[in-house]
């Protein structure tokens, strides 16, 4: 039995995309807090 390379690539690609989206959302939230200030709106 040989471990399929495409499965590894798919898992790695999915994790990379999910991590990138999570990072963008995190940065967006941090920047939004910085713009609004600690008090909020």
C-alpha distances in whole Angstrom, upper triangle without the diagonal:
4,7,9,12,15,14,15,18,19,19,21,23,24,25,27,29,29,30,33,34,35,36,39,40,41,43,44,45,47,49,50,51,53,55,56,57,56,59,57,59
4,6,9,12,11,12,15,16,16,18,20,21,22,24,26,27,28,30,32,33,34,36,37,38,40,42,43,44,46,48,49,50,52,53,54,54,57,55,57
4,6,9,8,8,11,13,13,14,17,18,18,20,22,23,24,26,28,29,30,32,34,34,36,38,39,40,42,44,45,47,48,50,51,50,53,51,53
4,6,6,7,9,10,11,13,14,16,17,19,20,22,23,25,26,27,29,31,32,33,35,37,38,39,41,42,44,45,47,48,50,50,52,50,51
4,5,5,6,9,10,11,12,14,15,16,18,20,21,22,24,26,27,28,30,31,33,34,36,37,39,40,42,43,45,46,48,48,50,48,50
4,5,5,6,9,10,10,12,14,15,16,18,20,21,22,24,25,27,28,30,31,33,34,36,37,38,40,42,43,44,46,46,49,46,48
4,5,5,6,8,10,10,12,14,15,16,18,20,21,22,24,26,27,28,30,31,33,34,36,37,39,40,42,43,45,44,47,45,46
4,5,5,6,8,10,11,12,14,15,16,18,20,21,22,24,26,27,28,30,31,33,34,36,37,39,40,42,43,43,45,43,45
4,6,5,6,8,10,10,12,14,15,16,18,20,21,22,24,25,27,28,30,31,32,34,36,37,38,40,42,42,44,42,44
4,5,5,6,8,10,10,12,14,15,16,18,20,21,22,24,26,27,28,30,31,33,35,36,37,39,40,40,43,40,42
4,5,5,6,8,10,10,12,14,15,16,18,20,21,22,24,26,27,28,30,31,33,34,36,37,38,38,41,39,40
4,6,5,6,9,10,10,12,14,15,16,18,20,21,22,24,26,27,28,30,31,33,34,36,37,37,40,38,39
4,5,5,6,9,10,10,12,14,15,16,18,20,21,22,24,26,27,28,30,31,33,34,36,36,39,36,38
4,5,5,6,8,10,11,12,14,15,17,18,20,21,23,24,26,27,29,30,31,33,34,35,37,34,36
4,6,5,6,8,10,10,12,14,15,16,18,20,21,22,24,25,27,28,30,31,32,32,35,33,35
4,6,5,6,9,10,10,12,14,15,16,18,20,21,22,24,26,27,28,30,31,32,34,32,34
4,5,5,6,9,10,11,12,14,15,16,18,20,21,22,24,26,27,28,30,31,33,31,32
4,5,5,6,9,10,11,12,14,15,17,18,20,21,23,24,26,27,28,28,31,28,30
4,5,5,6,9,10,10,12,14,15,16,18,20,21,22,24,26,27,27,29,27,29
4,5,5,6,9,10,11,12,14,15,16,18,20,21,22,24,26,26,29,27,28
4,5,5,6,9,10,10,12,14,15,16,18,20,21,22,24,25,27,24,26
4,5,5,6,9,10,11,12,14,15,17,18,20,21,22,22,25,23,24
4,5,5,6,8,10,11,12,14,15,16,18,20,21,21,24,22,24
4,5,5,6,9,10,10,12,14,15,16,18,20,21,23,21,22
4,6,5,6,9,10,10,12,14,15,16,18,19,21,18,20
4,5,5,6,9,10,11,12,14,15,16,17,19,17,19
4,5,5,6,8,10,10,12,14,15,16,19,17,19
4,6,5,6,9,10,10,12,14,15,17,15,17
4,5,5,6,9,10,11,12,12,15,12,14
4,5,5,6,9,10,10,11,14,12,15
4,5,5,6,9,10,12,14,12,15
4,5,5,6,8,10,12,10,11
4,5,5,6,7,9,7,10
4,6,5,7,10,10,12
4,6,9,11,9,11
4,7,7,5,7
4,5,6,9
4,6,9
4,7
4
